[in-house]
Amino acid sequence: MEKIKIKDLTQAELEETILAMGEKKYRARQIYEWLFVHNINSFDAMENIPKSFRQRLAEKFVLRTIEHVTTKTSPDGETMKLLFRLHDGHLIETVLMLSDHGRTICVSTQVGCPIDCKFCATGMMGLMRNLTSGEILDQVLFVENLSGEKITNIVVMGMGEPFLNYENLMQALDILTAEDGRNMAQKKIVVSTSGVVPKIEQFIAERRKYRLAISLNAPSDALRDQIMPLNKKWPLEELLAVVKQYTQAARERITFEYVLLAGVNDRLEDARALRKIVQEFDCVLNLIPFNTTYSVYRRPEKDAIFAFYKEFEG
């Protein structure tokens, strides 16, 4: 019989399972606390659980959903890129960024990605599968244990389109922010999307307090259609309309992300068109010079980046 991934369960599902095992309901609350508050590595560490029941838990459940493979640390020691292997052999990346402002983790939500952004290495993989809620959670928990650093901020900007794994992602984030879970402030979590309009609408309707970032990358439908095919399904007018709904409903500043690609979206007219879009919003704009060589796209020269910024500023 295949073991159950215990971190994939909600607290209610865990309670049902524990009751079915013939134990009291309160044991589920104790286990939940050991998993997500104390971040233990072994069922044996659950000190207030009887030893006989700990053994039964170990027989029934899998505690870790991911396995650490490698870590690459930047020369300045401020960025750690971690590679994890999943139970089925697939690999995902997680990034830890250290700064004076806190400890930020960038988590993945899918193995690969179906969006097919032309400048993105993950998009070239296609979609293998969604991550489970436990696999999303374990990126945070594992990195804390491995690095000894308490995570203060989460950005959901790793592999995959977060809003195409909406239910599993929200289950994971709800555990991280629950008062009886990790109790992380929702405003310390940023979810980035390429523009899945129906899921943004659901996000608004559910009154989620996580901050939202939009991967924009082009100021026109013609250009965005080329580099982000998703735009053909949900064009800019539709996307920006729902973003306006979000800013009004949540009363939150939106973040727009714009990856600068040499000779593609870094022209001065692009900067002017971008300014026209974002000036309609209370927003932050992240200009991100393209940073990989594994593509037909290139990073703009410093002069071009500066010229774009100056033109955008007006």
Secondary structure, DSSP 8 states (H G I E B T S, - for coil): ---EEGGGS-HHHHHHHHHHTT--THHHHHHHHHHHTS--SSGGG-TTS-HHHHHHHHHHEES-SEEEEEEEE-TTSSEEEEEEEETTS-EEEEEEEEETTEEEEE---EEE-SS--TT-HHHHH-EEEE--HHHHHHHHHHHHHHH-----EEEE-SSS-GGGGHHHHHHHHHHHH-TTTT---GGGEEEEES--HHHHHHHHHTT--SEEEEE---SSHHHHHHH-GGGGTS-HHHHHHHHHHHHHHH---EEEEEEE-TTTT-SHHHHHHHHHHHTTSSEEEEEEE---SSSS-----HHHHHHHHHHHH-
